[in-house]
Amino acid sequence: MKNDTPLLKRMRESRLFWPLVALILIFIVDGIFAPGFFKIGILDGHLYGNLIDVFNNAAPLMLVAIGMTLVIATGGVDLSVGAVIAISAAVSTVLINPALGNVLIENKILAANTTNTALWIVVLVDLAAGTLCGVWNGMLVSRGKISPMVATLILMVAGRGIAQLITNGQIMTVYYTPYWWFGNGFILGLPVSIYIVAVVFILAWVLVRKTSIGMFIESVGINSKATYYSGISEKNVKLFAYTFCGFCSAVAGLILGSYIHGVDANNIGLLYELDAILAVVIGGTLMSGGRFSLMASVLGALIIWTFTITMYTFGVPANALLAGRAVLVLVVIILYSDYTRRVLNKLSDRKGIQHGATS
């Protein structure tokens, strides 16, 4: 009788396994040392608590991670997502603000809660700006044959300068309350940002799992030359991945700009490119490209923010947060190393042999 692959081994090979294990371990630590972490209350019909904060604060990162997943799956990387967030947020903020650039705004104008531009136009322009940034990156990589790291580094460096030019170097503030809804509103007690992530995730999942696009992306990441000789346009696949990543970054910029009621071009979306890459790696997508899981990347983003809020809950100073994340990166690298996988597979096989001998 043939030995079937053990269930545990199949679970370990799933890209969702280790992210779920990491998330559960963090929750166990929270349950032991900070039982109040899971407390959820209701205020003015809205749910609040650490768990709600995790999903709300992680929403922009989850969006960027979804787009970054497709880019990394092609064997590339997008270092400009933070700058694209800044550009998108700057565009929407300037469109809403009654006075542009260095024009002095009187308090009576700020208190008027009005805008010169319809909100739906603001949203469309925000999304268009980020998407065009993605097209720019995709053209450089796919048509210009520039290394993804170098191509996206151009916009990473120049993007914040562009955002500062849009805002004329000022920290812009928005007093138009309908705009605040994207980052601060609630639907059925849950933050609007969670619903936005769900819509974008479903859109991405349908595109990559219900059409051939997902297979093309994985094929390009595994062997781009073989994909080309198979008749698949490698250039268009990469262009789509970077364009969609720009779109996801634009949505994240909309949420972040709405959440803080404005934009600081120097700081909004700062280091999001590193967190997004970490979220995708935690989700099991290899930096060399190939197979990917959108859900695992979303879980990776949740792990990062759960870990962050856990550290704040334990009273860890903000200046020590990067050191804590370094430990998280180290653990992820160890878990996904070939050595760890070989050791776990040997242990599993040994237990399977012992079980077969006793049965």
TIMIKOL-750796 format. One line per 2 residues: number of its first residue (from 1); their letters; for each residue x, y, z of N, C-alpha, C. Coordinates in steps of 0.2 Angstrom, whole numbers, plus 5000, padded with zeros to 4 digits. Example, Ala and Ser with C-alpha at 12.3 -4.5 7.8 and 13.67 -1.06 7.14 Angstrom:
% TIMIKOL-750796
1> AS> 5066,4972,5039,5062,4978,5039,5066,4984,5039 | 5064,4989,5035,5068,4995,5036,5064,5000,5039 $
***
This chain:
% TIMIKOL-750796
1> MK> 5004,4994,5000,5000,5000,5000,5004,5006,5000 | 5003,5011,4996,5007,5017,4995,5006,5022,5001 $
3> ND> 5011,5025,5003,5010,5030,5008,5008,5037,5005 | 5003,5039,5008,5000,5046,5006,5004,5051,5009 $
5> TP> 5004,5057,5006,5008,5063,5009,5004,5065,5016 | 5008,5065,5021,5004,5067,5027,5001,5074,5027 $
7> LL> 4995,5074,5031,4992,5080,5031,4996,5086,5033 | 5000,5085,5038,5004,5091,5041,5009,5093,5036 $
9> KR> 5011,5089,5032,5016,5091,5027,5013,5095,5021 | 5007,5093,5020,5003,5097,5014,5001,5103,5017 $
11> MR> 5000,5104,5024,4998,5110,5027,5004,5115,5027 | 5010,5112,5028,5016,5116,5029,5018,5119,5022 $
13> ES> 5016,5115,5017,5018,5117,5010,5013,5123,5007 | 5008,5124,5011,5003,5129,5009,5006,5136,5011 $
15> RL> 5005,5141,5007,5008,5147,5008,5004,5151,5014 | 4998,5148,5016,4995,5151,5021,4997,5148,5028 $
17> FW> 5001,5143,5028,5002,5139,5034,5006,5144,5039 | 5012,5146,5037,5017,5150,5041,5014,5156,5043 $
19> PL> 5011,5160,5038,5008,5167,5041,5002,5165,5046 | 4998,5160,5045,4993,5159,5050,4996,5157,5057 $
21> VA> 5002,5153,5057,5005,5151,5063,5008,5157,5066 | 5011,5161,5062,5014,5167,5065,5009,5172,5069 $
23> LI> 5003,5173,5065,4998,5177,5068,4995,5174,5074 | 4994,5167,5074,4991,5164,5080,4996,5164,5086 $
25> LI> 5002,5164,5085,5007,5164,5090,5007,5171,5093 | 5007,5177,5089,5006,5183,5091,5000,5184,5096 $
27> FI> 4994,5181,5093,4988,5182,5097,4989,5178,5104 | 4992,5173,5104,4993,5169,5110,4997,5173,5115 $
29> VD> 5002,5176,5113,5006,5180,5117,5002,5186,5120 | 4998,5189,5115,4993,5194,5118,4988,5192,5123 $
31> GI> 4986,5186,5122,4981,5183,5126,4984,5182,5133 | 4990,5180,5133,4993,5178,5140,4995,5185,5143 $
33> FA> 4999,5189,5140,5002,5195,5143,4997,5201,5143 | 4993,5202,5138,4988,5208,5138,4981,5205,5136 $
35> PG> 4978,5202,5141,4971,5200,5139,4966,5205,5136 | 4967,5211,5138,4963,5217,5136,4964,5218,5128 $
37> FF> 4969,5215,5125,4970,5216,5118,4964,5214,5114 | 4960,5209,5116,4955,5207,5112,4948,5210,5114 $
39> KI> 4948,5215,5118,4942,5218,5120,4939,5222,5115 | 4933,5221,5113,4930,5225,5108,4924,5229,5111 $
41> GI> 4923,5235,5110,4917,5239,5113,4914,5242,5107 | 4908,5245,5109,4904,5249,5104,4903,5256,5107 $
43> LD> 4904,5261,5102,4904,5268,5104,4900,5271,5098 | 4895,5275,5099,4891,5278,5094,4889,5273,5088 $
45> GH> 4888,5267,5090,4887,5262,5084,4893,5259,5081 | 4899,5261,5083,4905,5259,5079,4909,5254,5084 $
47> LY> 4912,5249,5081,4916,5245,5085,4923,5248,5086 | 4926,5247,5092,4932,5249,5093,4936,5244,5097 $
49> GN> 4943,5244,5097,4947,5240,5100,4953,5239,5097 | 4958,5235,5100,4964,5234,5096,4964,5230,5090 $
51> LI> 4959,5225,5090,4958,5221,5084,4955,5225,5078 | 4951,5230,5080,4948,5234,5074,4954,5239,5072 $
53> DV> 4958,5241,5077,4964,5245,5075,4968,5242,5070 | 4970,5235,5071,4974,5231,5067,4972,5231,5060 $
55> FN> 4965,5230,5059,4963,5229,5052,4962,5236,5049 | 4960,5241,5053,4960,5248,5050,4967,5251,5048 $
57> NA> 4972,5250,5053,4978,5253,5051,4982,5249,5046 | 4980,5242,5046,4984,5238,5041,4981,5239,5034 $
59> AP> 4975,5242,5033,4972,5242,5027,4976,5245,5021 | 4979,5251,5022,4984,5253,5016,4989,5249,5015 $
61> LM> 4992,5246,5020,4998,5241,5019,4995,5235,5015 | 4989,5232,5017,4986,5226,5013,4985,5228,5006 $
63> LV> 4983,5234,5005,4982,5236,4998,4988,5236,4994 | 4994,5239,4997,5000,5239,4993,5003,5232,4993 $
65> AI> 5002,5228,4998,5005,5221,4997,5001,5217,4992 | 4995,5219,4990,4991,5215,4985,4995,5217,4978 $
67> GM> 4996,5223,4977,4999,5225,4971,5006,5223,4971 | 5010,5223,4976,5017,5221,4976,5018,5214,4975 $
69> TL> 5013,5210,4977,5013,5203,4976,5013,5201,4969 | 5009,5204,4965,5009,5203,4957,5016,5205,4954 $
71> VI> 5019,5211,4957,5025,5213,4954,5031,5208,4956 | 5031,5206,4962,5036,5201,4964,5036,5195,4961 $
73> AT> 5029,5193,4960,5028,5186,4956,5031,5186,4949 | 5032,5192,4946,5035,5192,4940,5042,5192,4940 $
75> GG> 5045,5192,4946,5052,5193,4947,5055,5200,4948 | 5050,5205,4949,5052,5212,4949,5051,5214,4957 $
77> VD> 5051,5221,4957,5050,5224,4964,5048,5231,4962 | 5044,5234,4967,5042,5241,4966,5044,5245,4972 $
79> LS> 5049,5249,4972,5052,5253,4977,5048,5259,4978 | 5044,5261,4973,5041,5268,4973,5034,5268,4976 $
81> VG> 5032,5263,4979,5025,5263,4981,5023,5268,4986 | 5028,5270,4991,5027,5275,4996,5027,5282,4992 $
83> AV> 5031,5283,4987,5031,5289,4984,5024,5290,4980 | 5022,5284,4977,5016,5285,4973,5010,5286,4978 $
85> IA> 5010,5284,4984,5005,5285,4989,5005,5293,4990 | 5011,5296,4991,5012,5303,4992,5009,5307,4986 $
87> IS> 5011,5305,4980,5008,5309,4974,5001,5308,4974 | 4998,5303,4975,4991,5302,4975,4987,5306,4980 $
89> AA> 4990,5306,4986,4987,5309,4992,4987,5317,4990 | 4993,5319,4988,4994,5326,4986,4990,5329,4981 $
91> VS> 4988,5325,4976,4984,5327,4971,4977,5328,4973 | 4974,5323,4977,4968,5323,4980,4967,5329,4985 $
93> TV> 4972,5330,4989,4972,5335,4994,4972,5342,4991 | 4976,5343,4986,4976,5350,4982,4970,5351,4978 $
95> LI> 4967,5346,4976,4960,5347,4972,4955,5349,4977 | 4955,5346,4983,4949,5348,4987,4950,5354,4991 $
97> NP> 4957,5356,4992,4958,5362,4996,4956,5368,4992 | 4952,5373,4995,4950,5379,4992,4955,5383,4989 $
99> AL> 4961,5383,4992,4967,5387,4990,4973,5383,4989 | 4976,5384,4983,4982,5380,4981,4988,5383,4983 $
101> GN> 4993,5378,4983,5000,5381,4984,5001,5385,4990 | 5005,5391,4989,5006,5395,4994,5001,5401,4996 $
103> VL> 4995,5400,4993,4990,5405,4994,4988,5404,5001 | 4988,5410,5005,4986,5409,5012,4978,5408,5013 $
105> IE> 4976,5403,5017,4969,5402,5018,4967,5405,5024 | 4962,5408,5024,4959,5411,5030,4955,5406,5034 $
107> NK> 4954,5407,5040,4951,5403,5045,4943,5402,5043 | 4940,5407,5040,4933,5407,5038,4932,5402,5032 $
109> IL> 4937,5402,5028,4937,5397,5022,4938,5390,5024 | 4942,5389,5029,4944,5382,5032,4938,5380,5035 $
111> AA> 4934,5384,5038,4928,5381,5042,4922,5381,5038 | 4923,5382,5032,4917,5382,5027,4915,5375,5025 $
113> NT> 4920,5370,5026,4918,5363,5024,4916,5363,5017 | 4919,5366,5012,4917,5366,5005,4923,5364,5001 $
115> TN> 4922,5362,4995,4927,5361,4990,4925,5363,4983 | 4930,5365,4979,4929,5367,4972,4928,5362,4967 $
117> TA> 4930,5356,4969,4930,5350,4965,4925,5344,4968 | 4921,5341,4964,4917,5336,4966,4921,5330,4969 $
119> LW> 4918,5327,4974,4922,5322,4977,4924,5316,4972 | 4919,5314,4968,4920,5308,4964,4926,5310,4959 $
121> IV> 4926,5316,4957,4932,5318,4952,4939,5318,4956 | 4938,5320,4962,4944,5319,4967,4947,5312,4967 $
123> VL> 4942,5308,4968,4944,5300,4969,4946,5298,4962 | 4943,5299,4957,4946,5297,4950,4953,5300,4948 $
125> VD> 4954,5306,4950,4960,5309,4948,4966,5306,4953 | 4964,5305,4959,4969,5301,4964,4971,5294,4961 $
127> LA> 4966,5290,4959,4967,5284,4956,4971,5284,4950 | 4969,5289,4946,4972,5290,4939,4980,5292,4940 $
129> AG> 4981,5296,4945,4988,5298,4946,4992,5292,4948 | 4990,5288,4953,4994,5282,4955,4994,5277,4950 $
131> TL> 4989,5276,4946,4989,5271,4940,4994,5273,4935 | 4994,5280,4933,4999,5282,4928,5006,5281,4931 $
133> CG> 5008,5282,4937,5014,5280,4940,5016,5273,4939 | 5011,5269,4940,5012,5262,4939,5014,5260,4931 $
135> VW> 5010,5264,4927,5012,5263,4920,5019,5265,4918 | 5021,5271,4921,5028,5273,4920,5033,5268,4922 $
137> NG> 5032,5265,4928,5036,5260,4931,5036,5254,4926 | 5030,5252,4924,5030,5246,4920,5033,5247,4913 $
139> ML> 5032,5253,4910,5035,5255,4904,5043,5254,4904 | 5046,5257,4910,5053,5257,4911,5056,5250,4911 $
141> VS> 5052,5245,4915,5054,5238,4916,5053,5234,4910 | 5047,5235,4907,5045,5230,4901,5047,5232,4894 $
143> RG> 5047,5239,4893,5049,5241,4887,5056,5244,4887 | 5058,5247,4892,5065,5250,4893,5070,5245,4895 $
145> KI> 5068,5239,4897,5072,5234,4899,5077,5236,4905 | 5074,5240,4909,5078,5243,4915,5077,5238,4921 $
147> SP> 5082,5237,4925,5081,5233,4931,5076,5236,4935 | 5071,5231,4937,5065,5234,4941,5068,5238,4947 $
149> MV> 5073,5236,4951,5075,5240,4956,5077,5247,4954 | 5081,5247,4949,5083,5254,4946,5078,5258,4944 $
151> AT> 5073,5255,4940,5068,5258,4937,5063,5261,4942 | 5061,5258,4947,5057,5260,4952,5060,5265,4957 $
153> LI> 5067,5264,4958,5071,5269,4962,5070,5276,4959 | 5070,5277,4953,5069,5283,4950,5063,5287,4953 $
155> LM> 5057,5283,4953,5051,5287,4955,5051,5287,4963 | 5055,5282,4966,5055,5282,4973,5059,5289,4975 $
157> VA> 5064,5291,4972,5068,5297,4974,5064,5303,4971 | 5061,5303,4965,5058,5309,4962,5051,5310,4964 $
159> GR> 5048,5304,4967,5041,5305,4968,5039,5309,4974 | 5043,5309,4979,5041,5314,4985,5043,5321,4983 $
161> GI> 5048,5322,4978,5049,5329,4976,5043,5331,4971 | 5040,5327,4967,5034,5328,4963,5028,5330,4968 $
163> AQ> 5027,5326,4973,5022,5327,4978,5023,5334,4982 | 5029,5336,4983,5031,5342,4986,5029,5348,4981 $
165> LI> 5031,5347,4975,5029,5352,4970,5022,5353,4969 | 5018,5348,4970,5011,5348,4969,5008,5352,4975 $
167> TN> 5010,5351,4981,5008,5354,4987,5012,5361,4989 | 5017,5362,4984,5021,5368,4985,5025,5368,4992 $
169> GQ> 5027,5362,4994,5031,5361,4999,5027,5362,5006 | 5021,5362,5006,5017,5364,5012,5014,5357,5014 $
171> IM> 5012,5357,5021,5008,5352,5024,5001,5354,5023 | 4997,5351,5018,4991,5353,5016,4986,5349,5021 $
173> TV> 4981,5353,5023,4975,5350,5027,4969,5351,5024 | 4965,5346,5025,4958,5346,5021,4953,5346,5027 $
175> YY> 4948,5351,5026,4942,5351,5031,4936,5349,5028 | 4936,5346,5022,4930,5344,5019,4928,5337,5021 $
177> TP> 4923,5337,5026,4922,5331,5029,4920,5325,5025 | 4916,5326,5019,4915,5320,5015,4921,5316,5013 $
179> YW> 4927,5319,5012,4933,5316,5011,4936,5312,5016 | 4934,5314,5023,4937,5310,5028,4934,5303,5029 $
181> WF> 4928,5302,5025,4924,5296,5026,4929,5290,5024 | 4933,5290,5019,4937,5285,5016,4941,5282,5022 $
183> GN> 4944,5286,5026,4949,5284,5031,4946,5284,5038 | 4940,5287,5039,4938,5287,5046,4930,5285,5046 $
185> GF> 4927,5284,5041,4920,5282,5041,4919,5275,5043 | 4913,5273,5044,4911,5266,5046,4905,5264,5042 $
187> IL> 4904,5258,5041,4898,5254,5038,4897,5248,5042 | 4891,5248,5045,4889,5243,5049,4894,5241,5055 $
189> GL> 4896,5247,5058,4901,5246,5064,4908,5245,5062 | 4910,5244,5056,4917,5242,5054,4919,5248,5050 $
191> PV> 4926,5249,5050,4929,5255,5046,4928,5254,5039 | 4927,5259,5035,4926,5259,5028,4932,5256,5024 $
193> SI> 4938,5257,5027,4944,5255,5024,4944,5247,5023 | 4941,5244,5028,4941,5236,5027,4937,5234,5021 $
195> YI> 4931,5238,5020,4927,5236,5014,4931,5238,5008 | 4935,5243,5008,4939,5245,5002,4944,5240,5000 $
197> VA> 4947,5237,5006,4952,5232,5005,4949,5226,5002 | 4943,5224,5004,4939,5218,5002,4937,5219,4995 $
199> VV> 4935,5225,4993,4933,5226,4985,4940,5225,4981 | 4945,5228,4983,4951,5228,4979,4954,5220,4979 $
201> FI> 4953,5217,4985,4956,5210,4985,4952,5206,4980 | 4945,5206,4980,4941,5202,4976,4942,5204,4969 $
203> LA> 4943,5210,4967,4945,5212,4960,4951,5209,4958 | 4956,5209,4962,4963,5206,4961,4962,5198,4960 $
205> WV> 4959,5195,4965,4958,5188,4965,4954,5186,4959 | 4949,5189,4957,4945,5187,4950,4950,5188,4944 $
207> LV> 4954,5193,4944,4959,5194,4939,4964,5189,4938 | 4967,5187,4944,4972,5182,4944,4970,5175,4944 $
209> RK> 4964,5173,4947,4962,5166,4948,4956,5164,4943 | 4953,5169,4941,4947,5167,4936,4949,5169,4929 $
211> TS> 4954,5171,4928,4957,5173,4921,4964,5170,4920 | 4967,5170,4914,4973,5167,4913,4979,5172,4915 $
213> IG> 4977,5178,4918,4982,5183,4920,4987,5180,4925 | 4984,5177,4930,4988,5174,4936,4993,5169,4933 $
215> MF> 4991,5165,4929,4995,5160,4926,5001,5163,4922 | 4999,5168,4918,5004,5172,4915,5009,5175,4919 $
217> IE> 5007,5178,4925,5012,5181,4929,5016,5176,4933 | 5014,5170,4935,5018,5165,4938,5023,5163,4932 $
219> SV> 5021,5162,4926,5025,5159,4921,5031,5164,4920 | 5029,5171,4919,5035,5175,4918,5040,5175,4924 $
221> GI> 5037,5175,4930,5042,5174,4936,5046,5168,4936 | 5043,5162,4934,5047,5156,4934,5052,5156,4928 $
223> NS> 5050,5158,4922,5055,5158,4916,5052,5162,4911 | 5054,5168,4911,5052,5173,4906,5053,5172,4899 $
225> KA> 5059,5169,4898,5061,5167,4891,5056,5162,4888 | 5055,5157,4892,5051,5151,4890,5043,5154,4889 $
227> TY> 5042,5159,4893,5035,5162,4892,5035,5166,4886 | 5040,5169,4884,5040,5173,4878,5040,5168,4872 $
229> YS> 5043,5163,4872,5043,5158,4866,5037,5154,4866 | 5033,5154,4871,5026,5151,4871,5021,5155,4868 $
231> GI> 5023,5161,4866,5018,5166,4863,5015,5171,4868 | 5017,5171,4874,5014,5175,4879,5018,5182,4879 $
233> SE> 5015,5188,4879,5018,5194,4879,5021,5195,4886 | 5027,5194,4887,5030,5195,4894,5030,5203,4895 $
235> KN> 5031,5207,4890,5031,5214,4892,5024,5217,4894 | 5018,5214,4891,5012,5216,4894,5010,5213,4900 $
237> VK> 5013,5208,4902,5011,5205,4909,5015,5209,4914 | 5021,5211,4913,5024,5215,4918,5021,5222,4918 $
239> LF> 5019,5225,4912,5016,5231,4912,5010,5231,4916 | 5006,5226,4916,5000,5225,4920,5001,5225,4927 $
241> AY> 5006,5221,4929,5008,5220,4936,5010,5227,4939 | 5014,5230,4936,5016,5237,4939,5011,5242,4939 $
243> TF> 5006,5242,4934,5001,5246,4933,4996,5245,4939 | 4994,5239,4940,4990,5237,4945,4993,5239,4952 $
245> CG> 4999,5238,4953,5003,5240,4959,5002,5247,4960 | 5002,5251,4955,5001,5259,4956,4994,5260,4957 $
247> FC> 4989,5256,4955,4982,5257,4957,4981,5256,4964 | 4984,5250,4966,4983,5249,4973,4986,5254,4978 $
249> SA> 4992,5257,4976,4995,5262,4980,4991,5268,4980 | 4988,5270,4974,4983,5276,4974,4978,5275,4979 $
251> VA> 4975,5269,4979,4969,5268,4984,4972,5269,4991 | 4978,5266,4992,4981,5267,4999,4982,5274,5001 $
253> GL> 4984,5278,4996,4985,5285,4997,4979,5289,4998 | 4973,5287,4995,4967,5290,4996,4965,5288,5004 $
255> IL> 4966,5282,5006,4964,5281,5013,4968,5284,5018 | 4975,5285,5017,4979,5288,5021,4978,5295,5021 $
257> GS> 4977,5298,5015,4976,5306,5015,4969,5307,5019 | 4964,5303,5018,4958,5304,5021,4959,5303,5029 $
259> YI> 4963,5298,5031,4964,5297,5038,4967,5302,5042 | 4972,5306,5039,4975,5311,5042,4973,5318,5040 $
261> HG> 4967,5318,5036,4964,5324,5034,4969,5329,5030 | 4973,5326,5026,4978,5330,5022,4984,5326,5020 $
263> VD> 4989,5330,5019,4995,5326,5016,5001,5330,5018 | 5006,5326,5021,5013,5328,5022,5017,5324,5017 $
265> AN> 5019,5328,5011,5022,5324,5006,5029,5321,5008 | 5032,5323,5014,5038,5320,5016,5037,5314,5020 $
267> NI> 5031,5313,5023,5031,5307,5028,5025,5302,5026 | 5020,5304,5022,5015,5300,5021,5017,5294,5016 $
269> GL> 5016,5288,5018,5018,5282,5015,5025,5280,5015 | 5028,5284,5020,5036,5283,5021,5037,5275,5023 $
271> LY> 5042,5272,5020,5044,5265,5021,5039,5260,5020 | 5033,5262,5016,5028,5257,5015,5031,5252,5010 $
273> EL> 5036,5254,5006,5039,5249,5001,5042,5243,5004 | 5046,5245,5010,5049,5240,5014,5044,5235,5017 $
275> DA> 5039,5238,5020,5034,5234,5024,5030,5230,5019 | 5029,5233,5013,5025,5229,5008,5029,5223,5006 $
277> IL> 5035,5224,5004,5040,5218,5002,5040,5213,5008 | 5041,5215,5014,5041,5211,5020,5034,5207,5020 $
279> AV> 5028,5210,5019,5022,5207,5019,5021,5201,5014 | 5024,5203,5008,5024,5198,5003,5028,5192,5004 $
281> VI> 5034,5193,5007,5039,5188,5009,5036,5184,5014 | 5033,5187,5019,5030,5183,5024,5024,5178,5021 $
283> GG> 5021,5181,5016,5016,5177,5013,5019,5171,5008 | 5025,5171,5008,5028,5165,5005,5030,5166,4997 $
285> TL> 5029,5172,4995,5031,5173,4988,5038,5174,4987 | 5042,5171,4983,5049,5171,4982,5051,5177,4979 $
287> MS> 5056,5181,4981,5058,5187,4977,5060,5185,4970 | 5062,5179,4969,5064,5177,4962,5058,5177,4957 $
289> GG> 5052,5177,4960,5046,5176,4956,5043,5169,4956 | 5037,5169,4953,5034,5162,4952,5027,5162,4956 $
291> RF> 5026,5157,4959,5019,5155,4963,5018,5161,4968 | 5012,5163,4969,5010,5168,4974,5003,5167,4977 $
293> SL> 5002,5170,4982,4996,5170,4986,4994,5176,4988 | 4988,5179,4986,4986,5186,4988,4984,5186,4995 $
295> MA> 4980,5180,4997,4978,5180,5004,4984,5180,5009 | 4989,5176,5007,4995,5175,5011,4998,5182,5012 $
297> SV> 4999,5186,5007,5002,5193,5007,4997,5197,5012 | 4991,5197,5011,4986,5201,5016,4988,5199,5023 $
299> LG> 4988,5192,5024,4990,5190,5031,4997,5192,5033 | 5001,5193,5029,5008,5196,5030,5007,5203,5033 $
301> AL> 5003,5207,5029,5002,5214,5031,4999,5214,5038 | 4994,5210,5039,4991,5209,5046,4996,5207,5052 $
303> II> 5000,5203,5050,5005,5201,5055,5010,5207,5057 | 5012,5211,5052,5016,5217,5053,5012,5222,5058 $
305> WT> 5006,5223,5056,5002,5228,5060,5000,5225,5067 | 4999,5219,5067,4997,5215,5074,5003,5216,5078 $
307> FT> 5009,5214,5075,5015,5214,5079,5017,5221,5081 | 5016,5226,5077,5017,5233,5079,5012,5236,5085 $
309> IT> 5006,5234,5084,5001,5237,5089,5002,5233,5096 | 5005,5226,5095,5006,5222,5101,5012,5226,5105 $
311> MY> 5017,5228,5101,5023,5231,5104,5021,5238,5108 | 5016,5241,5104,5014,5247,5108,5010,5246,5114 $
313> TF> 5006,5240,5114,5002,5238,5120,5007,5236,5125 | 5012,5233,5124,5017,5231,5129,5021,5237,5131 $
315> GV> 5020,5243,5129,5024,5249,5131,5031,5250,5128 | 5032,5246,5122,5039,5247,5119,5039,5254,5116 $
317> PA> 5045,5257,5117,5045,5264,5114,5045,5264,5106 | 5043,5269,5103,5042,5269,5096,5049,5269,5093 $
319> NA> 5055,5271,5096,5061,5271,5093,5064,5264,5093 | 5061,5259,5097,5063,5253,5097,5059,5248,5092 $
321> LL> 5054,5251,5089,5050,5247,5084,5054,5244,5079 | 5058,5248,5076,5062,5245,5070,5066,5239,5072 $
323> AG> 5069,5239,5078,5073,5234,5080,5068,5228,5081 | 5062,5229,5084,5058,5223,5084,5056,5220,5078 $
325> RA> 5055,5225,5073,5053,5222,5066,5059,5218,5063 | 5065,5220,5065,5071,5217,5062,5071,5210,5065 $
327> VL> 5069,5209,5071,5068,5202,5074,5063,5198,5070 | 5057,5201,5068,5052,5198,5064,5055,5196,5058 $
329> VL> 5059,5200,5054,5062,5198,5048,5066,5192,5049 | 5070,5192,5054,5075,5187,5055,5071,5180,5056 $
331> VV> 5066,5180,5060,5062,5174,5061,5059,5172,5054 | 5056,5176,5050,5053,5175,5044,5058,5171,5039 $
333> II> 5064,5174,5039,5070,5171,5035,5072,5164,5037 | 5072,5163,5044,5074,5157,5046,5068,5152,5045 $
335> LY> 5062,5154,5045,5056,5149,5044,5056,5147,5037 | 5057,5152,5032,5057,5150,5025,5063,5148,5022 $
337> SD> 5068,5147,5026,5075,5144,5024,5074,5137,5021 | 5078,5135,5017,5078,5128,5014,5080,5123,5020 $
339> YT> 5085,5125,5024,5087,5121,5030,5081,5119,5035 | 5077,5124,5036,5071,5123,5041,5066,5118,5037 $
341> RR> 5065,5119,5031,5060,5115,5028,5063,5108,5027 | 5069,5107,5026,5072,5100,5026,5072,5097,5033 $
343> VL> 5073,5101,5038,5073,5098,5045,5065,5096,5047 | 5061,5100,5045,5054,5099,5046,5051,5093,5042 $
345> NK> 5053,5092,5036,5051,5086,5032,5054,5080,5034 | 5061,5080,5037,5064,5074,5040,5060,5072,5046 $
347> LS> 5058,5077,5050,5055,5075,5056,5048,5072,5055 | 5045,5075,5050,5038,5072,5048,5039,5065,5045 $
349> DR> 5044,5064,5041,5045,5058,5038,5046,5052,5043 | 5050,5054,5048,5052,5050,5053,5046,5048,5057 $
351> KG> 5042,5053,5059,5036,5051,5063,5031,5047,5059 | 5031,5048,5052,5027,5044,5048,5029,5037,5048 $
353> IQ> 5036,5036,5047,5039,5029,5047,5037,5025,5054 | 5038,5029,5060,5037,5026,5066,5029,5024,5067 $
355> HG> 5025,5029,5064,5018,5027,5065,5016,5021,5060 | 5019,5020,5054,5018,5015,5050,5020,5008,5053 $
357> AT> 5026,5009,5057,5029,5003,5060,5024,5000,5066 | 5021,5005,5070,5017,5003,5075,5010,5001,5073 $
359> S> 5008,5003,5067,5001,5001,5065,5001,4994,5062 $
***
